[in-house]
Amino acid sequence: MSDRSPGATLRLTVGQAVVAFLGRQYSERDGVRRRFFAGCFGIFGHGNMAGIGQALLQAELDEPGLLPYHQGRNEQAMVHIAVGYSRQKDRLETFAVTASVGPGAANMLTGAALATVNRIPVLLLPADIFATRVASPVLQELEQPYGYDVSVNDAFRPLSKFFDRVWRPEQLPAALLGAMRVLTDPVETGAVTIALPEDVQAEAFDWPVELFADRVWRIARPVPEPEVIAEAAEIIRAARRPMIVSGGGVTYAEANDELRAFVDATGIPIAETQAGKGSLPYDHPLNTGAIGATGTTAANQIAAAADVVIGIGTRYSDFTTASKTVWQQQGVKFVNINVAGLDAVKQAGLPVVADAKRALPALQAALAGYRSDAAYQALATRLAGEWDARVVASHHNGFGAKNGLLAQSEVLGAVEAVMDPRDVVVCAAGSLPGDLHGMWRTRERKGYHVEYGFSCMGYEIPGGIGVSMAAPDRDVFVTVGDGSYLMMPTELVTAVQEGIKIIVVLLQNHGYASIGSLSESLGGQRFGTRYRYRSPESGRLDGGILPVDLAANAESLGVRVYRAKTLEELKDALARAKAATTAVMVHVDTDLYEQSPGGDGWWDVPVAEVSTIDSTQVARAAYEKHKLAQRTYVTPAS
């Protein structure tokens, strides 16, 4: 195996070849080279133990550091860890994830969908059924009468940006190179799946040594066409009330400084999507905050009157557009800077298909001498200040005003106060993402990490572990409700095992606050959203509160827990957690019904058209009124 001369071969199993290849892949952007795979997370079973598992063991013994192995507790959670890590690393690094055949592989499907929706690179290596079929049907094989080559892994096809199954060793080099092509493409990236039949993993083959040479994949920065920049500048110069919508593409491109320079030069106010939160510090005078369904009154008011919208790195989700109601001006035009043509043409906008770090300076130069009206800038600054005052007031909502429980906004205020500017807040699902989007006062780049493309319950703890692994010099505060916590608490064991510090702030309100509130607004009377005993009298789930102790659960997994009920107790607990060096939890009881300040955005969730329930009938009337405000946004850009 020492012969590396041209034409030489190495005799390795398919599993060993996979590990040897992955450990020598690098990404490069702006002259900085990084090892692309930080390691491999894996849970082993009969499908991958003797293949990928043996190869990881051999590498750990023979070449320490080539592809470090990390143990997970749940296959879906391992993918979430990889996503959290890669997102914090601006998609320039990631993990591989391996699982055994059948249920182990199928457990990764949700993670695959999340990665692809959020456009985050992660390599999935699920074991597969025997290529030889000699013992078929094997344990955990999905038998289908229409084809013997079908397994549960075929479910990855619509969820992956690249999928291949290696039936023979000869197919492996093409599969690996194809996988890397997609993983390092800022437009096409997402979940990449290479299914590995369990017998093929252990099969030996003579591989060309060139396959295992260090390989550098350059992350492209597409430049804008001068003609398109000129046209974009013409549209913006004609605007009276332009605004910027900053999305995740700004941060992934590391274009935050370019955005600030553009805003300072042009005086155009900005609003932020969930992924774009933190594009500029919250207190920049022209940052109006979150936009859309969970947006601020400031951003949504600016949006309602905007005549030109400059979208930068946004995919214009329904939450961003408030289900296409946030921009109300007739004939509003869009200029869209995005590396993805799919997003650049949305809202019939002028597509500037380019990297934000390249496009913004070019557009700023084309707009030399242009600046928005001073009164318009002053309006944006005033509205942002008024909203911030509401946020600060909500941090002191009045503990015990109703039932002795803290409001969620009070908890978030206390968490924010104890954090350093560079610390990171993590969340994904429930009512917390909406409150964080509208109220969180992000001060530093990469300080806000809310997974809201898939809004996957259970992402929070594993995602936070990935963030902490990517940024060990920053404290990571995982905010999670009891509903999401119950979905996937087991990776706390991984954090303890690996010595990874995360601070889990668990808000216990005995129900689903977000869906409960939504249900109430839709006339559903919070049906099925509270954790209650089934009442013997009514036969419904409207009895007493369940005696669930999630703090004790976390303690049983090896995590130190600080309990808090009052605001002073919470502040003390958070200070203790901040000073800790290992994974800790702060458990706080909160009010299920107390609402945080809202930004008057709307979200299109259809209401039953006919019903015998009065509350549903009232909600349907309100729904039809909101529908009248929806726009198509198909006005030509020029």
N, C-alpha and C positions, 0 to 999 in steps of 0.2 A: 504493500500500500504506500510505500515511500516514493515510488517512481512517479514523478510529475512531468516527465518529458512529453512533448506533443505526440499524440498517437498512443500514449500509454493508457491503461485502464485500471480501474479500482474495482475489486469484487466486493460488493456490499449488498445487503438485502435492500428491498425497496424502502422499508422503514428507515434504515441507516442512511440511505441516499437522500431521503427527504430531509432528515435532520442535518446532514452535512451540507446540503444545498441552502437551507433556510438560514443556517448560522453564518453564511458568507454573503448575505444580501445587504446592500446599503442604499439609502436614499441620499440625494444631494440637492440642495437648493441654496442659491446665492453663495455658492462656494463652500458651504458647510456640509460635511459628510457625516451621516449617522448610521449606526447599525439599525436596520429596519425592523428586525424582530428582537424584542427585548427578552423573549423567552417563549415558553410553551406552557399553557395551563392544560391539565389533563385529569380525567377520571378514567380509570382503567377497568376493563372487563375482558371477557374472553375474546372480544373482537379486536382489541388493540394492544393488549398487554405484551404479547410475544412479538409484535411488530414495531409500532411506534414507541411503545413502552420500553422494549428492550433497547431500541436505538437511543432513546433519551438517557437510559441508564449507562450505556456504553460511552456516550458522549460525556456524561458527567464524570466518568472515571478516567477517560482517555484525554479529553479536551475540555476541561472545566471552563465554563463561560461561553462555550460555543452557542448553546441554546438552553439556558437555564430552565429547569423544570419547576413548576409551581403546582401545588395540589389544591383542587377546588372541592366544593361540597355539592354543587348543583351545576349541571351542564349549562343551563341558561345563564346562570350567574357568572360563569367563567367568561362567556361571551360579553356580558355587560362590563366585566372588569377590563377586558381588552378594549372595549369601546371607550370607557371612561379614560383609560390611559392614552389611547390614540387621539382622542379629542383634545385632551390637555396638551398633547405634543403637536398640535396643529396638523394631525394626520400624516406626519412625517415618520412615525414609528408606530408599531403595534405589537400584538402577540398572536401566536398561533394557538389554536384550541383543539384538542383531540378528545373524542368520546368513543365509547364502545358502540357496537352494532345495536340496532333496534331502538329500545326506549332511550338509551343514552344519547344516541344521535338525534332522535326526534325531540328530545328536550332542548336541543339547541335551536329549534326552528324559530321560536319567538325572538331569541337573540339575533338570529340572522336577519329577520325582518326589521328589527330595530336598527341594526347597523346599516342596512341598505336604505331605509327611510331617511336616516340622518346623514347618509353618505360618508360613513366612517369606515376605513379599511380594517378588516379582520379576516384572518385565514382560518377556515374551519376544516378539520381533518377527521370526519366521521368514518368509523369502520363500516364495512359493508359485507354483504353476503358472499359466500364462496364463489370465486370466478369459475372454478371447476365444476361446481354443483354436485360434486361427488357424494356429499352427504345430505343433500337437500331433501326435505326442508330442515334447516338447522334451527337451533334454539333462537327465538326472537325474530325469525324470518316472517315477513309479510307475504303470504302467498296470494297471487292474483291469477285467476284462470285465463286471462288474456295475454299473459307474458311472464316468462320465468326470469326475466332480467330486471324486474321491478322490485325495488325495496323502499323502505320508508325514506331513504335518502332522496328519492325522486321528488319529494315534497320541497327540497331545497331549491329546485330549479327556478320556480317563479320568485323566490326570495333572494336569490344570489345574482350578483352582477357578472359572475363567471362560475360555471359549473362544469366539472369533468369527473368521470369515473375511470380509474386506471385498472382496466381489465388485465393488462399485460405490462411487464416492466418496461418494455420498449416505448410505451405511451407516456411514461413519467416525465421525461425532459420537456416535452411540449406542454404538458399540463402545468408544470411548475413555472415555466416561462410565461405561459398565458396568464397564470394567476398573478404573477408579479406585474405584468403589464397593466392589469386592471387595478390592482391594489395601489399602484403608484400614479394612477391617472386621476387628477383632481376633479375631473368631470364624471368619470365612469365608476369611481371607487364605491365600495360598499362591502357587503359580505361576499367572500370568495370561498367556494366549496370544492374541495378535491376529495371525492369519496374513494376509500381504499379498501377493497375486499380483503378480508382478514387473512386468507391464504396468500394473496399476492404480497402483502406487507412483509411476510417472512421469507419470500422467495429471493434467491441471490441472482445477481446479474453483473456482467462486466461493463462498467460505466466509463465513458471517456472522462479523463481527469479534468478536461476543460469545464465540465459541468459544475465542478466544485471550486473553481477559481472565484476570487472576490469579484462581485458584480455590482456596479453602481448604477442606480436608476435615477435619472435626473427628473425632478419634479418641475414640470413646465410652468412658465409664467407667460401665457399668451399676451401679445401686445395688441393694442387696438389699431384699427385702420384709421389713418389720418382723416379720410373723407367722412367716416362715421363720427369721429370726434368733432369735426367741424359742424356737422348737422346737429349733434347733441348740443353744442354750444349755442347754436342759433335758436334752438327751441328754448333753452334756459334763459337766454338774454331777453326773449319776448315775454317771459313770465313776470307776473306781478307778485305772486305768492308761491314761490317754489318751496319744496321741502325735500329732505332726504330720508329714505327708509334704509337704515343700516342693518344688514343681516349677518349671518354667520360667516359669509364669504369674506367679510372685511377682516375678521380675526384670523381665519385660517390662512389668509394671504399675508398676515402680519402687516396689514396696511393701516393700522390705527394712527400712526404718525401722519401718514399721507391724508387720512380723513380729517384729522384735526387741522392740518395746513389748509385743506380745501375749504372747510367750514370757516376758518378764521379769515381766509382771503375773500370769500364770496358772501359771507353773512347769511348763508342759507341754513335755517334750523333743521335739526335732525330728530328723528324718532327711531326707536330700536325694536327689533323683533326679539323673540325669546333667545334665539341663537346669537343675535347681534348685541345683546345686553352687555354693556361695558365697552362698546366701541369707542366711546368717549367717557371720561369721568362723569358721574351723575350731575356734578355741579358746574359743568361747562355751561356758560350762559345761554348757549343755543341748543342745549340738549333738553328736549321736551319729554324725554322718557319713553316708556313703553307705548306701543301703538296697537290699536285693534280691539278685539273682544275683551282682552284683559289689560287694556291700555289706560293711560292717564287721561284726565280731562284736558290737560294741556296739549298732548300730542294729538288727541282726537279732534280737538277744536281747530288746531292748525290744519289737520288733514281735511276737515270738512270744507274748508275754504281754499284749499290748495288748487292751483291751476296746472302745475307741473310737478310730477313726482319723480325723483331720481332714486331708483331702487339700486342698491349696491349689495350684491351677494345675498339677495333674498329670493326665496321661491314663492313668496306671496301666498302663504297658507291661509286657510279660512280664518284663523285667529288673527293673523296680521291684517287682513282686509276687513275684519269684522263681518265675514261672510258677504263681502263686496257691498258694504254700506258705509265704510268710513270716509271715502272720498265722494263728496256730494256735488261738486261743481260740474255743471254741464260742460262737456268737452275737455275734461281734465286729461292731460297727456302724460305719458310715461317714458322715461329714458332709463333703460335697464343695463347696468354694468354687471356682467356675470360671466364666469368661465364656461358655464353650461348654456348652450343655445336653447335648451328646453325652457329654462327660466328667463332667459333674456328676451324672449318674444311674448311673455305673458302680458296680459292687459293690453294687447296690441301695441306694446311699447316699441320704441326704437331700440333694437338690440345692439349693445356695445359688447361684443363677445371678447372679453379680455380679463386678465387678472387685475384685481382692484389696485394692487400696488403699482401697476404699470398704467392703468387707465386714469386714475385720479390726478396724477401730476400732468398728464397730457391734457385732460379736460380743464384743469386749473389754468394752464398756459393759454389754452384757447379762449378762456373767459377773462383774460387779463383786462383789468379796468372795470369789470362788472362787480357790482355789490348790491345786494337786496336793500330795499328801503329801510331806513333807520327806524321808522315807526313800527314796521313789521318785525324787525329784530327785537325791538323793545317789548312788543306784544308777546312774542315767544318766551322771552326771559321772564316777563311778569307772570304769565300763565304757569310756567315751570315752577316759579317760586311759590305761587299759591298752592299748587299741588304738593310741593315738598312740605309746606306748612301743615297740610292735612295729614301727611304721612307722619310727621313728627308728633302731632297731636294724638294720632292713633296708637303711638307707642306708650301712651299713658291713658289708656281707655277707661280706667277706673276699676281696679280689681274688686270683684265681689259686688259690683253694682246690681247684678241680677241674682246670681246663684253661687257666688263665691269662687267662680272659676275664671282663670285668665282668658282673655281674648287672644286669638291667634296673632293679631297685630302686635300685642304687647310682647309676646314671646319673640317674634321676629325682631322687634326693636332691641330687646335685651341681647339677642344673639349678635346682631349687627354691632352693638356697642362694645362687645368684648373682643371682636375680631380685629386683627391688624389689617391694614389696607391690602396687603398681598394675600391674605387668607382667601379660601375658596368656599363658597356655599354651593351645595349640591342638592338637587331635588329632581322629581320626575312626574309625579301624578298626584291627583287629589286637588284640594283647594289651595294648597301651598304654592304650586307654580303660578297660579293667577295672582296671588298676593305678592309673591316675589317679583314677578314681572312688573307689576305696577308700582311696588313700594320699595324694593331693595335699592339701596344707594351704593351702587358699584363704584369703586374708586380706582382699581387697577385692572389692567388687561388680564384676562383669564381668571378673574376673581368670581365669575358667575358661571355656574355649570348646571343648567336645567335641561334635562332630556325631554323635549316637548314635540319632537317629530312623531314619535310613537306614543309618548306619554305612558310609559310602561310601568305599572305598579310592580314593585319589587326591584327596580333598577337602582334605587337610591344607595343602598349599602354596598353592593358590589361595584357600582359605578364610582362611589366615593373611594373605594379601595384602589381602583385604577387611577383615579386622579392623584391620590396620595403617593402611589408608586411613581407616577410621572413627575410629581413636584414635591419631593420629600422635605423641601425647605419651607413649605407653606402648610399651615394647619388647614385641615379640610373639615368643614362643618356639614354633616349630612342631616338635612331637615326631612323628617318623614312622619306621616300620620300612622295611626295604629293599623289602618286598612292595608297600606302598602307594606308596613313592617311585617305583617302576618304572611304576606306573600313570599318573602325570601330573607329571613333573618340569619340563615345558616352560615353565610359567608363571614359573619362575625368570628367564627372559628378560624377562618383563613387569616383574618387580620391579626388574631391573637397568635396563631402559629408563626406567621411571617414577621411579627413585630411591627406591623403597620399601624401607625396612629391615625385613627379617624375619630371625630367627635360626633356621635349620633345624638341628635336632638329629637326625641320621640314625643310627639304631641298626641296624647291619649284623650280622645273625645267620644269613644264608644260608638263609632259609626263612620259613615262615609259623608264627610262634610260637603264636599264638592257636588257629588251626585245627588245628595239630599237636597241641597239648595236648588240645583237644577230641576230636580223632580218637583219641588214646590213651585217653582216658576212656571213649570209646564202643566200644572194642575194635577200632578201625581202624588201629592200629599206625602212626600218623602217615603214612598212605599219601598220596602226592602232595603233601606239604607241605614237602619239603626241596629246595633248589636243588642238584641233583647231576647229574653226567654219567650218561648211560645206560651201564651196565656191559656190556662185550662178553661177559663170562662169564655173568651172570644174565639179561641182556636187560632189566633193570629200571633205574629211575632211582635206583640206590643206589651209584653210583660216587663219584669224588672231588668235592670242592667246586669249583664253577665259578670261573674266574679273573675275576670281575666287579669292576671298580673304579668304584664309584658316586661316590667323591670326585673322580676324574678327570672323570667325566661332568659333575658340577656345575661344576667349573672350566672345562670347555669351554663352558658356558652363560654364563660371565661372572661367576661367584660365587667369592669368596675362600673357601677351605676350610682348616680346621684339623683335623688328624688327631690322634686320641688312642687309646691302648691301655690305659694305666694310669689310676688314679683321679686321681693328681696331674697327669698330662698333660691329663686331661679338665677338671679345675678351671682349669688355666691356659688351655686353649682356650676355655672358656666365658667367662672374664674378658676375653680378647681380643675375642671375639664381642660381648660386652656393650658394649665400648668403641668398636666399629666404628660407622660412620654409614651403611653400605650393607648390602645383602643378603649374608649370610654363612652358611656351613655349618660345623657341628662334626660330624665323622664319627668314630664310635666303634664298635669291634667289641664285640659282646655275646654272651652265652651263650644259645643257642637253647633250652636245656632247663631252666635255673635258674628256679624258681618264686618269685614274690613272695608275701608273706603273704596268705592267703585268708580270706574272711569267712564261709565255710560256706553260702553261698547256692547255690541249684540253678537250672538252666535246662533246660526241657523240650525236649530234642532226641531224637526217637525213635531207638531202637536196633533193628537187624534182629531180627525175632522168631524166626527160625530161621537157623542158620549152622553151617558145618562148622569155623569158626575158634573155638578155645577162648576167646580174648580177647573175642570178640564175645558168646559165650554168657555169660561172667562179667559183661560190661557190661549185657546184657539183664536179668539177675537184679537188678543194682543199680538199673536204670531202673524196673523194676516195683515195687521197694521205695519209691523216691521218689514214684512215682505215687500211692501210698496216702496221702501227705501233702497232696495237692492238695485245695483247698476251693472251693466255689462262690461263697461270699460273697453269699448272697441273703437274709440275715436282714433283716427289715423294720427301717428306721431308727427307728421309734417304734411 
